Amino acid sequence: MAIALRFDPAMLVDVVKDADNHLALLRVTPGKPFVYYSGSAWNLGNGGFRRRAD
């Protein structure tokens, strides 16, 4: 499995781990839209990724 998160790097405060996750801590401005994109992949899905290069 793979998961990606795309955001403005200037917003990144820290990356921390808990027992099961890596958490990206971002600084946002109240009242200003927060835009991010996320995606995921699973090598067993329909038409999924079969190789790391994919």
All heavy atoms as TSV, in Angstrom:
chain	resi	resn	atom	element	x	y	z
A	1	MET	N	N	0.832	-1.180	0.000
A	1	MET	CA	C	0.000	0.000	0.000
A	1	MET	C	C	0.876	1.242	0.000
A	1	MET	O	O	1.961	1.243	0.564
A	1	MET	CB	C	-0.892	0.046	1.227
A	1	MET	CG	C	-1.995	-0.930	1.232
A	1	MET	SD	S	-3.036	-0.553	2.655
A	1	MET	CE	C	-4.579	-0.989	1.970
A	2	ALA	N	N	0.337	2.274	-0.592
A	2	ALA	CA	C	1.035	3.561	-0.603
A	2	ALA	C	C	0.003	4.669	-0.477
A	2	ALA	O	O	-1.110	4.550	-0.976
A	2	ALA	CB	C	1.813	3.726	-1.897
A	3	ILE	N	N	0.367	5.714	0.218
A	3	ILE	CA	C	-0.501	6.881	0.367
A	3	ILE	C	C	0.364	8.117	0.172
A	3	ILE	O	O	1.499	8.173	0.644
A	3	ILE	CB	C	-1.168	6.918	1.754
A	3	ILE	CG1	C	-2.080	5.711	1.926
A	3	ILE	CG2	C	-1.946	8.212	1.939
A	3	ILE	CD1	C	-2.677	5.583	3.299
A	4	ALA	N	N	-0.183	9.099	-0.531
A	4	ALA	CA	C	0.548	10.341	-0.758
A	4	ALA	C	C	-0.333	11.521	-0.378
A	4	ALA	O	O	-1.550	11.467	-0.513
A	4	ALA	CB	C	0.955	10.453	-2.221
A	5	LEU	N	N	0.294	12.570	0.095
A	5	LEU	CA	C	-0.395	13.807	0.436
A	5	LEU	C	C	0.409	14.939	-0.176
A	5	LEU	O	O	1.622	15.011	0.025
A	5	LEU	CB	C	-0.471	13.969	1.952
A	5	LEU	CG	C	-1.142	15.215	2.496
A	5	LEU	CD1	C	-2.613	15.224	2.123
A	5	LEU	CD2	C	-0.980	15.277	4.000
A	6	ARG	N	N	-0.256	15.804	-0.933
A	6	ARG	CA	C	0.433	16.914	-1.584
A	6	ARG	C	C	-0.099	18.220	-1.011
A	6	ARG	O	O	-1.294	18.451	-0.990
A	6	ARG	CB	C	0.186	16.840	-3.081
A	6	ARG	CG	C	0.935	17.876	-3.850
A	6	ARG	CD	C	0.760	17.676	-5.311
A	6	ARG	NE	N	1.376	18.786	-6.014
A	6	ARG	CZ	C	1.286	18.991	-7.285
A	6	ARG	NH1	N	0.599	18.156	-8.022
A	6	ARG	NH2	N	1.861	20.012	-7.847
A	7	PHE	N	N	0.823	19.082	-0.564
A	7	PHE	CA	C	0.444	20.352	0.032
A	7	PHE	C	C	1.597	21.322	-0.158
A	7	PHE	O	O	2.696	20.945	-0.569
A	7	PHE	CB	C	0.109	20.178	1.525
A	7	PHE	CG	C	1.211	19.525	2.300
A	7	PHE	CD1	C	2.244	20.272	2.840
A	7	PHE	CD2	C	1.243	18.150	2.463
A	7	PHE	CE1	C	3.270	19.671	3.541
A	7	PHE	CE2	C	2.272	17.539	3.156
A	7	PHE	CZ	C	3.283	18.307	3.697
A	8	ASP	N	N	1.370	22.579	0.152
A	8	ASP	CA	C	2.407	23.600	0.061
A	8	ASP	C	C	3.461	23.316	1.128
A	8	ASP	O	O	3.153	23.320	2.320
A	8	ASP	CB	C	1.792	24.973	0.273
A	8	ASP	CG	C	2.791	26.113	0.218
A	8	ASP	OD1	O	4.010	25.864	0.116
A	8	ASP	OD2	O	2.343	27.268	0.274
A	9	PRO	N	N	4.714	23.058	0.752
A	9	PRO	CA	C	5.746	22.721	1.733
A	9	PRO	C	C	5.968	23.808	2.783
A	9	PRO	O	O	6.423	23.513	3.893
A	9	PRO	CB	C	7.014	22.524	0.900
A	9	PRO	CG	C	6.579	22.431	-0.510
A	9	PRO	CD	C	5.223	23.033	-0.613
A	10	ALA	N	N	5.630	25.046	2.485
A	10	ALA	CA	C	5.798	26.124	3.466
A	10	ALA	C	C	4.870	25.930	4.665
A	10	ALA	O	O	5.093	26.521	5.720
A	10	ALA	CB	C	5.542	27.474	2.809
A	11	MET	N	N	3.835	25.114	4.515
A	11	MET	CA	C	2.879	24.877	5.592
A	11	MET	C	C	3.350	23.809	6.583
A	11	MET	O	O	2.797	23.683	7.666
A	11	MET	CB	C	1.524	24.449	5.015
A	11	MET	CG	C	0.904	25.475	4.102
A	11	MET	SD	S	-0.558	24.836	3.282
A	11	MET	CE	C	-1.678	24.765	4.663
A	12	LEU	N	N	4.369	23.044	6.214
A	12	LEU	CA	C	4.810	21.930	7.047
A	12	LEU	C	C	5.491	22.417	8.323
A	12	LEU	O	O	6.443	23.174	8.290
A	12	LEU	CB	C	5.775	21.039	6.270
A	12	LEU	CG	C	6.227	19.777	6.985
A	12	LEU	CD1	C	5.052	18.845	7.256
A	12	LEU	CD2	C	7.283	19.066	6.150
A	13	VAL	N	N	4.969	21.964	9.458
A	13	VAL	CA	C	5.538	22.279	10.762
A	13	VAL	C	C	6.425	21.130	11.229
A	13	VAL	O	O	7.539	21.338	11.687
A	13	VAL	CB	C	4.425	22.550	11.805
A	13	VAL	CG1	C	5.007	22.731	13.187
A	13	VAL	CG2	C	3.590	23.737	11.384
A	14	ASP	N	N	5.916	19.893	11.107
A	14	ASP	CA	C	6.652	18.730	11.594
A	14	ASP	C	C	6.016	17.473	11.036
A	14	ASP	O	O	4.882	17.494	10.553
A	14	ASP	CB	C	6.605	18.698	13.123
A	14	ASP	CG	C	7.689	17.832	13.748
A	14	ASP	OD1	O	8.535	17.281	13.012
A	14	ASP	OD2	O	7.690	17.726	14.984
A	15	VAL	N	N	6.740	16.384	11.095
A	15	VAL	CA	C	6.211	15.050	10.802
A	15	VAL	C	C	6.497	14.215	12.034
A	15	VAL	O	O	7.645	14.126	12.481
A	15	VAL	CB	C	6.868	14.427	9.556
A	15	VAL	CG1	C	6.365	13.010	9.333
A	15	VAL	CG2	C	6.613	15.290	8.326
A	16	VAL	N	N	5.442	13.641	12.606
A	16	VAL	CA	C	5.586	12.839	13.819
A	16	VAL	C	C	4.964	11.466	13.593
A	16	VAL	O	O	4.191	11.269	12.663
A	16	VAL	CB	C	4.932	13.538	15.040
A	16	VAL	CG1	C	5.630	14.850	15.335
A	16	VAL	CG2	C	3.450	13.773	14.819
A	17	LYS	N	N	5.310	10.525	14.441
A	17	LYS	CA	C	4.767	9.178	14.350
A	17	LYS	C	C	4.024	8.846	15.639
A	17	LYS	O	O	4.436	9.246	16.714
A	17	LYS	CB	C	5.884	8.168	14.135
A	17	LYS	CG	C	6.583	8.323	12.819
A	17	LYS	CD	C	7.644	7.308	12.468
A	17	LYS	CE	C	8.197	6.430	13.496
A	17	LYS	NZ	N	9.246	5.520	13.032
A	18	ASP	N	N	2.919	8.120	15.472
A	18	ASP	CA	C	2.300	7.504	16.643
A	18	ASP	C	C	2.484	5.997	16.469
A	18	ASP	O	O	3.330	5.567	15.686
A	18	ASP	CB	C	0.838	7.946	16.821
A	18	ASP	CG	C	-0.108	7.413	15.753
A	18	ASP	OD1	O	0.293	6.560	14.939
A	18	ASP	OD2	O	-1.269	7.850	15.734
A	19	ALA	N	N	1.726	5.201	17.145
A	19	ALA	CA	C	1.924	3.746	17.100
A	19	ALA	C	C	1.741	3.169	15.696
A	19	ALA	O	O	2.391	2.190	15.342
A	19	ALA	CB	C	0.968	3.067	18.070
A	20	ASP	N	N	0.879	3.773	14.879
A	20	ASP	CA	C	0.551	3.189	13.582
A	20	ASP	C	C	0.687	4.130	12.390
A	20	ASP	O	O	0.453	3.715	11.257
A	20	ASP	CB	C	-0.901	2.680	13.594
A	20	ASP	CG	C	-1.126	1.618	14.647
A	20	ASP	OD1	O	-0.324	0.674	14.707
A	20	ASP	OD2	O	-2.083	1.753	15.433
A	21	ASN	N	N	0.979	5.393	12.606
A	21	ASN	CA	C	0.893	6.374	11.531
A	21	ASN	C	C	2.065	7.342	11.517
A	21	ASN	O	O	2.725	7.552	12.528
A	21	ASN	CB	C	-0.389	7.214	11.695
A	21	ASN	CG	C	-1.613	6.355	11.764
A	21	ASN	OD1	O	-2.052	5.826	10.764
A	21	ASN	ND2	N	-2.175	6.207	12.956
A	22	HIS	N	N	2.260	7.954	10.361
A	22	HIS	CA	C	3.124	9.129	10.229
A	22	HIS	C	C	2.163	10.304	10.047
A	22	HIS	O	O	1.279	10.259	9.186
A	22	HIS	CB	C	4.033	9.018	9.005
A	22	HIS	CG	C	5.130	8.037	9.183
A	22	HIS	ND1	N	4.954	6.682	9.037
A	22	HIS	CD2	C	6.418	8.216	9.517
A	22	HIS	CE1	C	6.093	6.068	9.250
A	22	HIS	NE2	N	7.010	6.972	9.552
A	23	LEU	N	N	2.311	11.342	10.843
A	23	LEU	CA	C	1.385	12.469	10.821
A	23	LEU	C	C	2.102	13.723	10.346
A	23	LEU	O	O	3.134	14.104	10.918
A	23	LEU	CB	C	0.805	12.702	12.216
A	23	LEU	CG	C	0.175	11.472	12.865
A	23	LEU	CD1	C	-0.122	11.745	14.326
A	23	LEU	CD2	C	-1.072	11.066	12.121
A	24	ALA	N	N	1.565	14.368	9.315
A	24	ALA	CA	C	2.115	15.636	8.838
A	24	ALA	C	C	1.355	16.758	9.542
A	24	ALA	O	O	0.138	16.878	9.399
A	24	ALA	CB	C	1.945	15.754	7.330
A	25	LEU	N	N	2.077	17.547	10.327
A	25	LEU	CA	C	1.465	18.671	11.042
A	25	LEU	C	C	1.665	19.922	10.195
A	25	LEU	O	O	2.797	20.295	9.878
A	25	LEU	CB	C	2.109	18.842	12.412
A	25	LEU	CG	C	2.073	17.603	13.314
A	25	LEU	CD1	C	2.766	17.891	14.630
A	25	LEU	CD2	C	0.646	17.145	13.537
A	26	LEU	N	N	0.559	20.550	9.809
A	26	LEU	CA	C	0.595	21.700	8.922
A	26	LEU	C	C	0.052	22.939	9.612
A	26	LEU	O	O	-0.868	22.858	10.416
A	26	LEU	CB	C	-0.243	21.431	7.662
A	26	LEU	CG	C	0.083	20.159	6.889
A	26	LEU	CD1	C	-0.879	19.986	5.733
A	26	LEU	CD2	C	1.515	20.180	6.401
A	27	ARG	N	N	0.604	24.084	9.270
A	27	ARG	CA	C	0.104	25.357	9.784
A	27	ARG	C	C	-0.893	25.905	8.765
A	27	ARG	O	O	-0.573	26.044	7.592
A	27	ARG	CB	C	1.243	26.354	9.976
A	27	ARG	CG	C	0.767	27.709	10.473
A	27	ARG	CD	C	1.914	28.596	10.921
A	27	ARG	NE	N	2.390	28.123	12.231
A	27	ARG	CZ	C	3.581	27.590	12.452
A	27	ARG	NH1	N	4.446	27.448	11.475
A	27	ARG	NH2	N	3.935	27.194	13.659
A	28	VAL	N	N	-2.108	26.178	9.226
A	28	VAL	CA	C	-3.144	26.750	8.372
A	28	VAL	C	C	-3.587	28.091	8.948
A	28	VAL	O	O	-3.347	28.385	10.118
A	28	VAL	CB	C	-4.355	25.800	8.223
A	28	VAL	CG1	C	-3.940	24.496	7.563
A	28	VAL	CG2	C	-5.013	25.522	9.556
A	29	THR	N	N	-4.234	28.894	8.110
A	29	THR	CA	C	-4.725	30.197	8.525
A	29	THR	C	C	-6.246	30.146	8.634
A	29	THR	O	O	-6.915	29.838	7.640
A	29	THR	CB	C	-4.313	31.280	7.502
A	29	THR	OG1	O	-2.885	31.249	7.369
A	29	THR	CG2	C	-4.762	32.654	7.943
A	30	PRO	N	N	-6.799	30.421	9.815
A	30	PRO	CA	C	-8.257	30.418	9.958
A	30	PRO	C	C	-8.905	31.360	8.941
A	30	PRO	O	O	-8.418	32.464	8.708
A	30	PRO	CB	C	-8.483	30.916	11.390
A	30	PRO	CG	C	-7.213	30.568	12.114
A	30	PRO	CD	C	-6.121	30.755	11.082
A	31	GLY	N	N	-9.967	30.896	8.314
A	31	GLY	CA	C	-10.695	31.693	7.339
A	31	GLY	C	C	-10.124	31.638	5.935
A	31	GLY	O	O	-10.723	32.135	4.996
A	32	LYS	N	N	-8.945	31.046	5.765
A	32	LYS	CA	C	-8.322	30.919	4.449
A	32	LYS	C	C	-8.466	29.469	4.000
A	32	LYS	O	O	-8.192	28.546	4.782
A	32	LYS	CB	C	-6.845	31.299	4.524
A	32	LYS	CG	C	-6.143	31.275	3.196
A	32	LYS	CD	C	-4.693	31.743	3.333
A	32	LYS	CE	C	-3.987	31.659	1.989
A	32	LYS	NZ	N	-2.576	32.019	2.099
A	33	PRO	N	N	-8.881	29.241	2.757
A	33	PRO	CA	C	-9.052	27.855	2.297
A	33	PRO	C	C	-7.760	27.049	2.432
A	33	PRO	O	O	-6.663	27.559	2.202
A	33	PRO	CB	C	-9.427	28.013	0.817
A	33	PRO	CG	C	-9.984	29.393	0.705
A	33	PRO	CD	C	-9.227	30.214	1.723
A	34	PHE	N	N	-7.908	25.822	2.816
A	34	PHE	CA	C	-6.800	24.887	2.930
A	34	PHE	C	C	-6.939	23.893	1.787
A	34	PHE	O	O	-7.922	23.169	1.702
A	34	PHE	CB	C	-6.851	24.185	4.281
A	34	PHE	CG	C	-5.902	23.024	4.403
A	34	PHE	CD1	C	-4.556	23.176	4.147
A	34	PHE	CD2	C	-6.363	21.779	4.790
A	34	PHE	CE1	C	-3.676	22.115	4.266
A	34	PHE	CE2	C	-5.493	20.708	4.910
A	34	PHE	CZ	C	-4.152	20.878	4.650
A	35	VAL	N	N	-5.978	23.879	0.878
A	35	VAL	CA	C	-6.051	23.017	-0.301
A	35	VAL	C	C	-4.989	21.932	-0.192
A	35	VAL	O	O	-3.826	22.226	0.065
A	35	VAL	CB	C	-5.829	23.835	-1.596
A	35	VAL	CG1	C	-5.854	22.926	-2.821
A	35	VAL	CG2	C	-6.880	24.931	-1.714
A	36	TYR	N	N	-5.403	20.698	-0.368
A	36	TYR	CA	C	-4.479	19.575	-0.383
A	36	TYR	C	C	-5.018	18.515	-1.322
A	36	TYR	O	O	-6.192	18.521	-1.680
A	36	TYR	CB	C	-4.271	18.985	1.019
A	36	TYR	CG	C	-5.497	18.288	1.554
A	36	TYR	CD1	C	-5.654	16.918	1.422
A	36	TYR	CD2	C	-6.517	19.007	2.171
A	36	TYR	CE1	C	-6.781	16.279	1.892
A	36	TYR	CE2	C	-7.652	18.380	2.646
A	36	TYR	CZ	C	-7.780	17.017	2.504
A	36	TYR	OH	O	-8.898	16.392	2.958
A	37	TYR	N	N	-4.165	17.631	-1.742
A	37	TYR	CA	C	-4.540	16.532	-2.618
A	37	TYR	C	C	-4.014	15.257	-1.980
A	37	TYR	O	O	-2.916	15.233	-1.443
A	37	TYR	CB	C	-3.915	16.705	-4.000
A	37	TYR	CG	C	-4.308	18.004	-4.649
A	37	TYR	CD1	C	-3.549	19.151	-4.467
A	37	TYR	CD2	C	-5.466	18.086	-5.406
A	37	TYR	CE1	C	-3.915	20.355	-5.040
A	37	TYR	CE2	C	-5.846	19.295	-5.986
A	37	TYR	CZ	C	-5.066	20.418	-5.794
A	37	TYR	OH	O	-5.445	21.606	-6.352
A	38	SER	N	N	-4.797	14.216	-2.017
A	38	SER	CA	C	-4.333	12.943	-1.481
A	38	SER	C	C	-4.611	11.843	-2.496
A	38	SER	O	O	-5.487	11.962	-3.350
A	38	SER	CB	C	-5.007	12.630	-0.143
A	38	SER	OG	O	-6.390	12.421	-0.340
A	39	GLY	N	N	-3.853	10.790	-2.407
A	39	GLY	CA	C	-4.047	9.644	-3.284
A	39	GLY	C	C	-3.550	8.401	-2.588
A	39	GLY	O	O	-2.806	8.468	-1.613
A	40	SER	N	N	-3.993	7.273	-3.074
A	40	SER	CA	C	-3.545	6.019	-2.479
A	40	SER	C	C	-3.472	4.949	-3.563
A	40	SER	O	O	-4.022	5.108	-4.650
A	40	SER	CB	C	-4.489	5.582	-1.360
A	40	SER	OG	O	-5.783	5.366	-1.888
A	41	ALA	N	N	-2.787	3.885	-3.257
A	41	ALA	CA	C	-2.636	2.787	-4.207
A	41	ALA	C	C	-2.536	1.474	-3.449
A	41	ALA	O	O	-2.082	1.438	-2.313
A	41	ALA	CB	C	-1.373	2.997	-5.043
A	42	TRP	N	N	-2.970	0.445	-4.106
A	42	TRP	CA	C	-2.883	-0.892	-3.552
A	42	TRP	C	C	-2.514	-1.816	-4.693
A	42	TRP	O	O	-3.200	-1.825	-5.734
A	42	TRP	CB	C	-4.203	-1.285	-2.923
A	42	TRP	CG	C	-4.222	-2.604	-2.225
A	42	TRP	CD1	C	-3.212	-3.172	-1.509
A	42	TRP	CD2	C	-5.303	-3.533	-2.165
A	42	TRP	NE1	N	-3.588	-4.383	-0.995
A	42	TRP	CE2	C	-4.875	-4.629	-1.385
A	42	TRP	CE3	C	-6.575	-3.544	-2.682
A	42	TRP	CZ2	C	-5.683	-5.720	-1.133
A	42	TRP	CZ3	C	-7.389	-4.624	-2.414
A	42	TRP	CH2	C	-6.944	-5.701	-1.647
A	43	ASN	N	N	-1.498	-2.606	-4.549
A	43	ASN	CA	C	-1.025	-3.422	-5.657
A	43	ASN	C	C	-1.997	-4.545	-6.026
A	43	ASN	O	O	-1.840	-5.176	-7.061
A	43	ASN	CB	C	0.371	-3.989	-5.382
A	43	ASN	CG	C	0.395	-4.945	-4.216
A	43	ASN	OD1	O	-0.555	-5.069	-3.452
A	43	ASN	ND2	N	1.517	-5.614	-4.068
A	44	LEU	N	N	-3.003	-4.815	-5.219
A	44	LEU	CA	C	-3.979	-5.854	-5.536
A	44	LEU	C	C	-5.281	-5.291	-6.087
A	44	LEU	O	O	-6.217	-6.033	-6.358
A	44	LEU	CB	C	-4.268	-6.704	-4.297
A	44	LEU	CG	C	-3.054	-7.448	-3.723
A	44	LEU	CD1	C	-3.448	-8.201	-2.471
A	44	LEU	CD2	C	-2.449	-8.387	-4.744
A	45	GLY	N	N	-5.375	-3.990	-6.279
A	45	GLY	CA	C	-6.595	-3.373	-6.797
A	45	GLY	C	C	-6.740	-3.551	-8.298
A	45	GLY	O	O	-5.810	-3.945	-9.003
A	46	ASN	N	N	-7.928	-3.269	-8.818
A	46	ASN	CA	C	-8.176	-3.350	-10.244
A	46	ASN	C	C	-7.303	-2.347	-10.988
A	46	ASN	O	O	-7.391	-1.155	-10.743
A	46	ASN	CB	C	-9.651	-3.056	-10.560
A	46	ASN	CG	C	-10.559	-4.152	-10.060
A	46	ASN	OD1	O	-10.134	-5.293	-9.957
A	46	ASN	ND2	N	-11.788	-3.821	-9.762
A	47	GLY	N	N	-6.461	-2.844	-11.905
A	47	GLY	CA	C	-5.578	-1.974	-12.661
A	47	GLY	C	C	-4.546	-1.281	-11.791
A	47	GLY	O	O	-3.971	-0.279	-12.176
A	48	GLY	N	N	-4.329	-1.795	-10.606
A	48	GLY	CA	C	-3.454	-1.142	-9.618
A	48	GLY	C	C	-1.992	-1.159	-10.007
A	48	GLY	O	O	-1.600	-1.550	-11.104
A	49	PHE	N	N	-1.178	-0.725	-9.100
A	49	PHE	CA	C	0.254	-0.655	-9.293
A	49	PHE	C	C	0.856	-2.023	-9.037
A	49	PHE	O	O	0.632	-2.614	-7.993
A	49	PHE	CB	C	0.856	0.379	-8.336
A	49	PHE	CG	C	0.322	1.763	-8.584
A	49	PHE	CD1	C	-0.778	2.236	-7.881
A	49	PHE	CD2	C	0.913	2.565	-9.531
A	49	PHE	CE1	C	-1.268	3.509	-8.108
A	49	PHE	CE2	C	0.426	3.836	-9.765
A	49	PHE	CZ	C	-0.663	4.300	-9.073
A	50	ARG	N	N	1.620	-2.508	-9.973
A	50	ARG	CA	C	2.230	-3.828	-9.844
A	50	ARG	C	C	3.705	-3.751	-9.479
A	50	ARG	O	O	4.275	-4.685	-8.958
A	50	ARG	CB	C	2.078	-4.608	-11.145
A	50	ARG	CG	C	0.635	-4.776	-11.565
A	50	ARG	CD	C	-0.081	-5.698	-10.620
A	50	ARG	NE	N	-1.475	-5.833	-11.040
A	50	ARG	CZ	C	-2.480	-5.952	-10.209
A	50	ARG	NH1	N	-2.280	-5.948	-8.919
A	50	ARG	NH2	N	-3.703	-6.064	-10.645
A	51	ARG	N	N	4.344	-2.626	-9.810
A	51	ARG	CA	C	5.761	-2.455	-9.526
A	51	ARG	C	C	5.974	-1.127	-8.851
A	51	ARG	O	O	5.183	-0.201	-9.003
A	51	ARG	CB	C	6.575	-2.457	-10.833
A	51	ARG	CG	C	6.427	-3.713	-11.665
A	51	ARG	CD	C	7.095	-3.585	-13.038
A	51	ARG	NE	N	6.474	-2.459	-13.759
A	51	ARG	CZ	C	7.144	-1.508	-14.428
A	51	ARG	NH1	N	8.455	-1.538	-14.488
A	51	ARG	NH2	N	6.509	-0.536	-15.044
A	52	ARG	N	N	7.058	-0.989	-8.103
A	52	ARG	CA	C	7.377	0.273	-7.418
A	52	ARG	C	C	7.458	1.431	-8.406
A	52	ARG	O	O	6.987	2.523	-8.146
A	52	ARG	CB	C	8.683	0.121	-6.644
A	52	ARG	CG	C	9.054	1.329	-5.854
A	52	ARG	CD	C	10.382	1.112	-5.130
A	52	ARG	NE	N	10.707	2.263	-4.348
A	52	ARG	CZ	C	10.574	2.359	-3.032
A	52	ARG	NH1	N	10.125	1.326	-2.362
A	52	ARG	NH2	N	10.880	3.455	-2.405
A	53	ALA	N	N	8.023	1.185	-9.580
A	53	ALA	CA	C	8.164	2.236	-10.594
A	53	ALA	C	C	6.813	2.761	-11.083
A	53	ALA	O	O	6.703	3.899	-11.515
A	53	ALA	CB	C	8.975	1.712	-11.775
A	54	ASP	N	N	5.784	1.921	-11.032
A	54	ASP	CA	C	4.443	2.340	-11.475
A	54	ASP	C	C	3.895	3.420	-10.561
A	54	ASP	O	O	3.121	4.229	-10.943
A	54	ASP	CB	C	3.482	1.157	-11.509
A	54	ASP	CG	C	3.848	0.130	-12.559
A	54	ASP	OD1	O	4.559	0.459	-13.517
A	54	ASP	OD2	O	3.411	-1.034	-12.385
